[in-house]
Amino acid sequence: MNDFTNLGVKAIRDGVAGGDFSAREVAEAFNAAVAGAAELNAFILTTPDHALAAAERVDADRAAGKPLGKLAGVPIGMKDLFATRGVQTTAASHILEGFEPEYESTVSQNLWNAGAGMLGKLNLDQFAMGSSNETSYFGNVSSPWRKEGTNAAMSPGGSSGGSSAAVSARIAPAATGTDTGGSIRQPAAFTGICGIKPTYGLCSRWGVVAFASSLDQAGPMARDVTDCAIMLEAMAGFDPKDATSLDMPVPAWEAGLDADLRGKKVGIPREYRMDGTDPEILDSWERGKEWLRDAGAEIVEVSLPHTKYALPAYYIVAPAEASSNLARYDGVRYGMRELPEGAGLQDMYAATRAAGFGDEVKRRILIGTYVLSAGFYDAYYNQAQKVRALVSRDFNEAFKQCDVILAPTTPTASFPLGEMSDDPLAMYLNDVFAVPASLAGLPAMSVPAMTNKDGLPLGLQLVGKAFDEQGVLNAGLAIEQRAGFSARPEKWW
């Protein structure tokens, strides 16, 4: 065996532990794959030395008979939103270009402690604001997928587009992502991979560049459900440095995987049959119901009546928190500084932010500052928070009738880069199915279901009760086994 890039997380971990091959061989194979895929622009920065050093530590530990971690020998991609000590961390923004943190994010440190190595820092929408990976200062990420019969560059989704492209293109077996309103699930659906957003607070936010603090949550992106479970076990855990971190033991999700859903009820939200949803997406949803029924589950209809208000509420709450979080980028302590001749402090702030932030980031800061201003705080921000509470209550009521909810992940398949960049509202609608679970802080996962008539992947979304990642993973596994999704992009890069 020499094509290690076809192996996923579990296969690499078990192969290294069993002595079938060395961690160094795996790291070298993926480093070469990353170097050969520059056209995807999935990585902002590559770190082949980091991957090799981690692999050599694993090989040395194995040779010495020491116990190996959950991810021993697995090289991964790290979304460039996670602070990595001594390695540039930019959030894909010019304002942080060249910034090398003196600290390591808790999630990335957990992964290194588990034996993983870093292939590099993955591209994303600037400050995680976007649904197509077109807002990065370091250029668009191209999906490895192409629409049949065309060479148009397709969107890998966003904001975790570099992560989804790298995993789908087989240049990383897994990657970290973050999900504020769908930024793990939507790109996973667009590129035919799996991705799970855990319950809010399960993965530490410490050392992750903040977008909207009450929504941001780290999670894994990988080729299958099992690999996501393994990654999530390594990433999760209580962190006293994060005030929102949950002080609870990390379950053994991998060991608990079970696709037998007998005795379980799957809810189908009637409000998710929205105008404008691609008919093939609705067809995949119908297939999903049949697959879960075949796994032993009972399908029941549920109601989430405030669904139509979730997206507008999200686009008030998230920009409001962003305008507060991004106020720290002022050119004083770190990152870029623009200081026009003769300028005062306020002029420096303005010039730095004007040059450092991209258009979408500026748009969301302006929206957020507006809805938090004295005359509009009650009319917009407070109302949005009330809607958020109602969306959360809807889920609580629905889960009295079912164990997990099945819905589409996105209203359409991937679209060509540039197609929606002039219409922010159309772009925001990409998140219509993903945002409600984010507002409620619930675990949600996208699993590939099928390809459409253009040969592009379509994903199905599963939403679970708080802390029931196991139920979400198990339902995802049931779909994965029955869908038999094996399509992969033809190599053009």
N, C-alpha and C positions, 0 to 999 in steps of 0.2 A: 504494500500500500504506500503510495506517495502523494496522492492528491488529498492532503489533509483539509483543504478548504471546503470539501464536501461534507465534513463532519460537523455536527452540532456540539453544544456544550456537554451533554451527557456522554456522548461517544468519545470526545476528547478527554474529559475527566477520567472516565473508566479505562480508556486505553493507556493513558499515562500511568494511572495507579496500577494497572495490571502489567506494565512493562512491555506492552505491545509496540510502543514507540516512545521517544523522549519528548519532553515539553519543548526542548530547543528546536526539534524538527518541526513541530507544529508552529512555533513562533516564526521560524524562518519562512515557512510556507505562506503564512498570512502576511508577514511583512512584504514578501514579494508580490502578493496579490494586491495589497494596498498601493504599492509603488506602481503597479501596472494599471491602476484604475483612476489615474489623475483626471481623466475626462469627466468622471462623475462629479468631481469637486465635493465629495462627501466629507473629506477631512480638511480642516483649516490648518492643522499641524500634525505631522506624523512623528511618532516617538518609537522607532524600531529598537533603540537601545533599551528602553524601559521594558518592552515586551521580552527581549532576550534576557535581560537581567533577572526578571521574575521567573522565566522558564528555567534558568540555570539554578536558581534557589530551589525550585521544585525538584529538579533532577537530583540535586545534592541531597535534599531531605529524603527523597525516596531511596537513594543509594545508602544513606545512613540508617534507614529503617525508621525514620521519624514519621509520625502521623501526618497525612496530607489534608489540606483544606477542601471545602466543598467545591472550589473552582480551580483546584491545582492543575496548572498547565494550560488553562484556558485564556487565550489573549482576547481582549474585548475592546470595543470602541467606547470612548467616553465623551458624551455630549459636552460641548464647550460652554456649558452653563455651570459645571461642577468645578470648584476650585481645586487645582492640582499644584502641590507645593513645587515651586521652582520651574513650573511649566506654564507657558502663556495661557491665560484664561481670558477670553474676550467677550463672551455672550454674543459673538458675531457682530460686534459693534466697533466702529472706529474709535469711540471714546475710551475703550479699554484695550486698544491694540498695544501690545508690548507689556501689558500688566502681568507680572509673575507673582502669584500669591506666596506668602510666607507660611501658609497653612494648607491643610488638605481637608476637603469636605468629608463629612462623616460617612456618607454613602460610598465614596470612592475608597476611603481608607478601609471600610468593611470589606470591599471587594479585593483589595490588595492583601488584606489579612487572610482572606479565603484562598489565596494562591493565584488570583487572576493577574494578568499583565496588561499593560496599556499599549494598544497599537497606535493611538493618537487621539487628538481632540476633534470631535465631529462637528461639522457645520450645522447651522440651524437658522431659523428666522431670528432676526436681531432682537435680543432680549426676550426671545420666545414669543414674539408678537407676529403672528402670521399663520396661514394655513396652507402655504404652497412652497415654502422655502425660497422665496424671491426677495426677502427683505434683508438678507445678510449683506454686510459690508464686503464680505469676501467672495461674493458672487453666488449665483443660483446653484443649487444642487440639482442634478439631473437624475430622474428615476432611471434605474436600469431597464425598466419596461418601455416598450414602444407600442403604439397602436398599430395593429396589423395593417400593412400596406403603406405606412408612412414612416418618415424619419424624424418627425417632430419631437423635440425634447419635451418629456412629460414631467409633471410635478410629482415629487416623491411624498407630497403632503408636508404638513408643518405643525408645530415648529420643529419637531424631531425628524426633519427630512434627511439629514446626514446619517442619522442612526438607521432609519428605515432603508435607505439606499444601500448602506454598507452591508447590512444583514442580508437583504434580498439579493445583492450582487455576489454574495459568498466571499466578501473580502473581510468579514468579521463574523464569528459564529454567534455573537450577541452584542448588544450595546445598551447603554443606559439612555433613558429618555426622561423627560418631565412632561407632566400633563396638567394644564391649568384649566382648559376647556375642551380637551380632546387631542392634545398634542402628542400623545402616545398612540391612541387608538386610530385616529384618522390616517396618519402616515402608515401605520401597520396595515390598514385596510387597502390603502392605495398601492402597496408594494407586495401584497401576498404573504405577509408574515404575521406573527402573533405579538401582541403587546398588552400588558395589563397595568392599569392605574390602580394601586391599592387604596384601601381606606385612608382618608386624610389622617396624617399623624403616624402612619406605620413606618414610613421611611423618613429619616431626619432631613430637614431643610437646611441644616447648618452647613455653610460653605457652598450653598447653591445660590447663584445670582438670582435675586428676587424679582418677580414680575408682580404677581398678586398673592400676597402672603397667606390669605385665608383659603386659597384655591390650589396653589402650587403643590404638586406631589411627584416625587421621583418614582420611576418604575422601570422594569426591564422590557426589552424588545429582543425577540429571538425567533428562530425558525419554527418552533413548535411549542405546545403547551407545557410539556415536561421541562424544556429548557428555561421557560419563563419561571416555572416554579422553583427551579434550582437557583436561578439568578435572584429571585425575590427573597428567598431564604437568606442569601448572603447579604443582600442590601438592607433588609429591614432590621429593626432593633431600637430599643429605647436610647435616647441621647439626651442627657441632662443639659446640653448646650442649646437645645431647641425647646422652647417653652410649649410648643404644640405637639411634641413627641409623646407617643402613647407608652406608658410604662406597663408593658405586658410582654409575656414570653413570645418568641417567634415560633409559630407552629411548624411542624414538619410537613410542609405542603407536598413535597415530592413523594414522600412515603404514603401520604394520604390520597394520592390520585386514584380515582375510581370512576370509570365511565358508566357504571350501572346507576341509572337514575330512577329505578323503581321506588315508588312512594313519594317522589318529588313532584311538585307542581311548577310549571313554567308559565309565567304571565306574559300575555301579549297586549301591550298598551294600545288601546284603540286610537288614541290621539296621535300616534306616530305614523298613521297613514296620511301623510301630508301631500298637498298639491305640489307638483314639480319634482316629486321623487321619481327617479328613473325606473321604468317598468321592470327592468332586469334586476334591480335592487329588490323590488317587491317580490319577484319570483324567487330570489335567493332566500328571502325571509320565509316564504312558504316552504321551501325545501328544508330550511332550518327547523321549522315546526315538525316536519315529518321525521327528521333525523332524531330530534329529542324524544318524539313519541316512540320511535323505534328503540330508543335507549331505556324506555320504561316510564318516561315522565308523562304526566297528565297536562294537557294544554288548556289553560283557562284565560279568558279575557279579563283584563284589569283596566282601570281608568287612572290616568295621570292628568287631571283636568287643567292644571296650570302650565302644562308643557309649552303652550304657545307664548307664554310670557317669560319663559326661562332665558331665551336668547337675548331679548332686550335688557333683561335684568342683569345678565352676565356682562353685557357690554356697557353697563354703568358701573357695576361693582369692580370688575377687573381693571378698567382704566383709572378709576379713582385710587385704587391701591397702587397702581403703577406710578401715578403722578407723585404719590408720596414716596415710594421706594426709590424712584429715579432722581429724586431731588439731591441725593448724595453725590451725584456725578457733576461736580462743579469746577473741576480743574485745579482744586486746591491740594488734595492729599495724594491722589493717584490717578492713573490714566492720563489722557491727553490734556494739554492746556493751550488755549488760544489767548494770547495777550497782545491785542493791537497796541501800537505805540501810543503812549499817553492815556491808556485806558485805566479806568478805576475798577473796583471790585465787581460791581454789577455788570460792567461792560465785559469783564473777563468771563463771568458766568454765562452771559448771553452768547458771546462769541464761541466759547467752548461747546456749549450745547448745540448751537446752530451747526457747527462743523462736525460734531461728534455723533449726533443722533440722526438716524435715517427718517424718511418721511412718515412711515407707519408708526414709528415710536413717537415722533412729534405729534402725530394725529391723536394717538391714545393719551398722551400726556395732556394735550389741550382739552380733550373730552373729560378726562378725569379731574382736571383742575376746575373746569366749568361746573361739573355736577357737585363738587365739594365746596363751591363758593357760597358765600353767605345767603344770597338770594335764592339759591337753587338746591341747597342741601336737603331740605325737607321734601321738596317736590320730586327730586330724582333719587338721590342716594338712599334716603330713608325708605322711600317707596320700593326701591329695588331690593333692599334688605328684607322688607316684609314679603315681597314676592318669593325671595329665596327661601324664607321660612315655610311658605305655602308649598313650594316645590318639594321641599324636604318632607313635609307632612304627607303629601301625595304618595311618596314612596313608602312611608311608614304604613299608610293605609293599604296600599297595594300588596305589601309583603305580609299582610294578615291573610291574604288569599293565595299566595304563591311563595316559592323558595328562591326563584331567580327570574329575571325578566329577560326576554329575547327581543332584540330590535335590530334594525340595520345600524351599521356604524356610521355610514355617510349617505347623503341623498343621491350621490352620483359616483361613478368611477373616477379615476385620475383624469386630469384635463391637461392640455398643452400649457407649458410655461408661457406666461404673457396673456393668456386668454381672459383672466379675471383681474389682472393687476390694475386696470383703470377703474374698477368698480368695487370699492371696499365692501359695500353692503352685500354684493353677490358672494364675495370671498367669505364674509362672516357667516353666511348661510351654510357653509361647509360643516359648521360645528353644531348644527341644529339638533342632531340626535345625541351628540356627545356631551353637550353642556349641562343638561339636567342632572346627570350623575355627579358631575363636578361640583355643582352648586350644593348638592346634598352631601358631598364628601364620601360617596359610596364606592366600593370596588367595582371596576368595570373593565372588560377585556374585549379585544377584537380578535377574531379567529378567521382565517381565510375560508371562504365557502366555495367559490367557483370563479370561472372567468366569464366575461361577457362576450358579446359577438365580436368585439374588437380585440379580444385576447387579453384584456386587462383584468386584474384581480378585483374581486368584490369581497368585502368582509362582513361578518355578522357580529353583533355586539351582545354581550351578556352583562347584566347589572345585578349585583347581589346585595344582600343586607350588609350593614356595617360589620366589619371583621369576618365576613364569610368569604374570604378569598378562596377557601377550599371548595365551596359550592360553585363559585364562578369558574375555577380551574377545572372542576370535574365536568361541568356542563360543556365547557370549551373542549375538553378531551373527547366527550361523546360526539360533538360535531366534527372534530378533527378526524376521528376514526371513520365516521360515516361519509364525510365529504370526500375523503381520499385526495385532498388537494395536493398535487405534485407538480403543478406548472411552475416553471421558472423562466426568468427572462433570458432571451437569446443574447449571447455576448456580442456587443458592438463596440465596447470601450477598450 
